[in-house]
Amino acid sequence: MMISIIAILVLFLLIFLQMPISFSLFIVGFIGIWYLKGFEVANSVIHLAPLRGVLSNDVAALPLFILIGAFALSAGIAKDGFTAARLWLGKLPGGLGVATVAASSVFAACSGSSIAGAVTMGKLAIPEMRKNRYSDTLSVGVSGAGGLLASMIPPSGMMVLYGLATGESISKLLIAGIIPGAIVALSFSLGIIAIAKVKPSVAPVVQEKYSWKEKFAALPKTWGVFAIFGTIFIGMFSGFFTASEAAAWGAFIALILLVIKTKKGFFKSFISSCVESASTTVSLLFLVLGAYVFSKLLVFSGLPSMISATVSNLDVPPIVILLGILATYFILGMFLDGVTMMLLTIPIYYPIVTELGYDGLWFGVMVVAMVEVGMVSPPFGIVAYSLKSIAPEIDIFKVFKGCMIFMVIQLAVIILLLFFPDIVTWLPNLMSG
């Protein structure tokens, strides 16, 4: 127990000293296992980590989903989605904000990265909203909220990482995020409309008028998104594709879309997309491998089973323990990115939650939802700072204030999922295979 506590403290110290998180996990895990089990065992774990952590069919889904996002971004899917959403939804109260959420949902169906979603939509939507006299607070808040949808709506990198860490079905996890993701998007949109109704000055109605011809002309440009999402959803839901196979087909469709959209500039866009996705994939896989070694240290020390046994014997309702676990993500989100939060905590929390009788798929969606909250929470919410980087003229306090409006809405949805878990598990339970 003491070795585990020391290891966790040293790990956070190394992270605070800005050592790369993956190397911090490797170093602390290796030295801890060496101390507990000897050099031979520690050495074997290091050698087995690449084999067990990377060479599996499930892991192939992660780089392919990242590649889908890179191809989709280069093909201009986000811009096409925002244009169509603005034409159809712009006349609503807070219409540009609602259009941003709708376009973010469209882009989320091709990209599994919250940061990429927030930055991409922010570049498109923030100038447009500021031009139409939207408040800076609401403009950045909407962009940040829309970006968070990428962690919930498939293809979601977070869901894949949770599946790799727990052994839960990645296909079922991805399907499980669809209804909660739709509820979050709808809740954000209703929240924007309510804000615009109560205080019209922060979200004036767009004055431009668009013909039905212009509205319908914008729809065909979004076909690629529905082709990618439909292939992934139908393939996994029917049991015809595994998660990796669905990701491969999605990447193939995204590649076709890139060819059609870029034409003469295809080769340059293709190379830059591949380089970007490879860089992101390598970073994530190093984190996965480091987390594998560190989690082995925790297992050897007996910490997860010890905590699980202790918690199970506590004379409190399971819901109290679960709420305490979920609350830690809000706190950790102030200091760590979403991937690190998940990889550090899941080896400890997952056995506890399943021991208490909660469904592992449902808990995965709850964790991803809380990680999203953490990514916009002050003082170090990574999505908020990403938005600040593309809108440097907007004060960081306004960025956090805008994001916190939607953080409250997200927490309300989490409470809904807490009391009605069937919202999460209904679709996965219908899956074939």
Secondary structure, DSSP 8 states (H G I E B T S, - for coil): -HHHHHHHHHHHHHHHTT--HHHHHHHHHHHHHHHHH-HHHHHHHHHHHHHHHHSSTGGGHHHHHHHHHHHHHHTTHHHHHHHHHHHHHTTSTTHHHHHHHHHHHHHHTT---HHHHHHHHHHHHHHHHHHTT--HHHHHHHHHHHHHGGGTSSS-HHHHHHHHHH---HHHHHHHTHHHHHHHHHHHHHHHHHHHHH-GGGS--------HHHHHHHGGGGHHHHHHHHHHHHHHHHTSS-HHHHHHHHHHHHHHHHHHHHGGGHHHHHHHHHHHHHHHHHHHHHHHHHHHHHHHHHHHHTHHHHHHHHHHTSSS-HHHHHHHHHHHHHHHTTTS-HHHHHHHHHHHHHHHHHHTT--HHHHHHHHHHHHHHHTT-TTT-HHHHHHHHH-TTS-HHHHHHHHHHHHHHHHHHHHHHHH-THHHHHHHHH---
